[in-house]
């Protein structure tokens, strides 16, 4: 049970990181000090998708699930609602390129908005 709770916590952390990668610039608009952390996270997220690499959090989660005695992803609230967001069905190279482009496009747009907003002040 303990390892399953840890695996679920890693899954939630992973989702939070993904949301920070994609939308963290909105936090930067409020707290400029987050910019270095967000830019590093965005570069990491783009790189993972563009190269087809697997995030270390995925390996950690799978290892914890195996320690919990699970063979793969099974039922439960966390898995049912979050796994398909983080690991969509049919995630192939083409989809990963689209996701990488989305990360890049969203962040360029948000940072352009932040810069325009800063100049207007």
N, C-alpha and C positions, 0 to 999 in steps of 0.2 A: 504493500500500500504506500509506503514511504517513497519508493522510487517512482511510482505512478504520479504521486503529488509533485515530485520534483520534475518529472517529464512534462506535466501539465503547466508547471510554472515556467519551464523553458519555452514551451509553446507560446504562452502569453508574452514572455519577454521577446520572443521572435516576432510576434505580431506587433508589439509596441515598437520594436526597432524598424520594422518595415514601414509602419505609419510615420515614424520620425524621418526615415529616408525620403518618403514621398511628400509629406506635408510639414516637415520640420521648419521650413522657411517661414511658415506662419508664426511659429514660436520666435524665430529670429526677428521678425518684425516687431515683436514686443520686447524681446531681450536680446540685444545685439551681441552680448557676450557668448551666446550659444552658436554664433556663426561658425567658428572653427570646428566645433564638434559636429555640427550639421553637415558642413561641407565634406568632412572626412567620411561621415556616414553615407552621404549621397554618392560620393565617389566609390565607396565600398559596394553599395547596393547596385550601382550602375555596372561596376566591374564584375560582380558575381553574375549578373544577368547576361552581360555582353560576352563573357567568356564561357558561360555554361558551367561554371564551378558550383560547388555545393557549399553553402554557408556552414561553418563549424557548429553553429547552434543546431542545425539539422542532425549532424552526427551525434551531438550530445544528447539530444532528445531521443533518438533511436536507441542509443546505448542505455539510457535510463529506462526506456520501455522494455527493452530486453531483460534488464535486471529485475524489472517488475513482473517478469514472466509473460509478457505479451509478445506475440510473434510479429505483430504489425500494428496498424492502427485499428482500434476497435471502437465500439460504441461509447457513448457518454456525451455529456453536454459540450465539453471543450472540443472533443474531436468532431462532433457533429456540426458545430457552428463555425469552428475556426480552421480546421484542417483544410477544408476546400478553399478557403481564402488564401492560405499560405502555400498550399500545394495543389493548385488547380489540376483537374483531370486534363490529360492531353498536353501537359507541359513539355513541349518540345523546343528545339532550337529556335524555330520561327516565333513561337510565343515568347520565348525569352528575349529575343531581339525587340519585339514590340514592347515588352515590359521595360527593357533598358531605355528605349526611346521615350517611353512615357515618363520614367523617372527623370530623364534629362529634360524633356519638354516642360513638365510641371515645375521643376526647380528653376529652370531658366525664366519661365513666366513669373514665378513668385519672386525671384530675386530682382527681376526687372521692375516689378511693382514696388518692391521695397526701396529700390534705388530712386525711382520716380517720386515716391512718397517722401523720401529723405530730402530730395532736392526742392520739393514744394514747400518744405518747412523753413 
